[in-house]
Amino acid sequence: MTGNFEIGPEFRSDASVRKQGFTLVELLVVIGIIVVLIALLLPAVRTSSGAARRSQCFNNLKQIGLALHEYESKYHALPPAYTVDADGRRLHSWRTLILPFMEQIALYKKIDLSKPWDDPANAEAFQAVVGVYRCPSGDFPANHTAYLAVVAPGGCLRLEQPRRLAEITDDHAETLMVIEVGSEQAVPWMAPVDADEKTVLAFGPGTPLPHSGGIDALFVDGHVRFLSAETPAATRLALISIAGNDSVAGYGE
């Protein structure tokens, strides 16, 4: 047969109906598959995201540990928890003192160390965001931190005076230096505020935690370890102590 062949209206109508019906079924099948995949993948995504945040927090504390040890190498002592003026007023935190050892020399030079951390003269630095001081799991203002030094009696950093490493006679791998706290306990990174014994003993399974099951903690030797929320009080006290010759066991991963 030659010439143009035109499909009749009845044939076009039936084909159109069949095509539309097939497309609708296919769409429903695809939607069903997508829903199932999302349901299967969401837990893995959440787990992966949580692991990534914890890994970043781990790296932050490692950098803080390196800066503290570089400070100690230069000054032959760990920094005091905070500096004071002639009247005993708190001026600046150890977090400010180690800035030059974290590639933050420009920020450090903007700070007037002779005036308190919250003095108007230091307002610009107060608003600065220091990424290493921020855990990605934290829910607090950008210029805050949840990394607090252990300043309990017999703990690592002294309140107003530097501490020589030789004074820390307990195993450095089993002595706490800096811990992470929950978002509700976060402080401005410049603030001379840290973790006392009560803070270290307080967190547990029933309290808000930055990571599932516990916190990240920096030890005197510079390593970072996950500290379980189930850690017994006696073990925590032993981890705080710098010269108690305490027995430490069963405290995390």
C-alpha positions, 0 to 999 in steps of 0.5 A: 500500500502506498500513500499516507496511512492515518490511524483511526480515532478509535485506535488512537483512543484505545492506545492513549488509554492503554498508555496512560494506564501503564504510566500511572501504574509505573509511577505508583511502582516507582513511588513505592520503591522510593518509599521503601528505599528511604525507609531503609536508608534513613537509619544508615544516613543518621548513623553516618551523619552522627559518626561524621560529627563525632569524628570531627569533634574527635579531630577538634580535641586532637588539635586542642591537645596538640596546641596545649602541648606546643604551648607546654613546649614553649613555656615549659608548663601547661597554661593556667585555666585562666589569667587574673589581674592584680585584683584577682579578676579573671581575665582570659581563658586557656583557650585564648592563650593557645590561639597562636598554636592553632593558626589563630595568631591574627585573632590572638593579636586583636585581644587585649590580654590586660583587660577582661575577656568580656571588656568592650575592648575585646568585643570583636574577638568575643564574636569571633567563631573558632571552628576548632572550639565547635563540636558539629553536634552542638546546639549553641551560639556560634561563638560558644564552645563545649570543650572545657578543661578539667579544673577540679581539685587535683585536676589537670589545669590549675586555676591561676597558675601554670602546671608543669607536666612533671607534676602529673605523676599518674599515667598521662594516658589515663588523666583527663585534660579537656572534656566535652559537655552538653550544649546547655553547658556551653560557654563563650569560648573566651570565657574563663569557665571550665569543668569542675568535679561536679561537672565531670561526675554529673553526665550520665545516660539520662542527661543530654549528651553531645554524642550517643552514649557519652562524650569525647575526652582529651587526655594529658598524653594528647590522645582522645577517647570516648568516655561512656555515660556509664563510667562509674563515679570512682573511675571518673574521680581516678581519671580526674586525679593527676597524682593519686596513683588510682586504678582506672578501668572500664571507661569507654572505647 
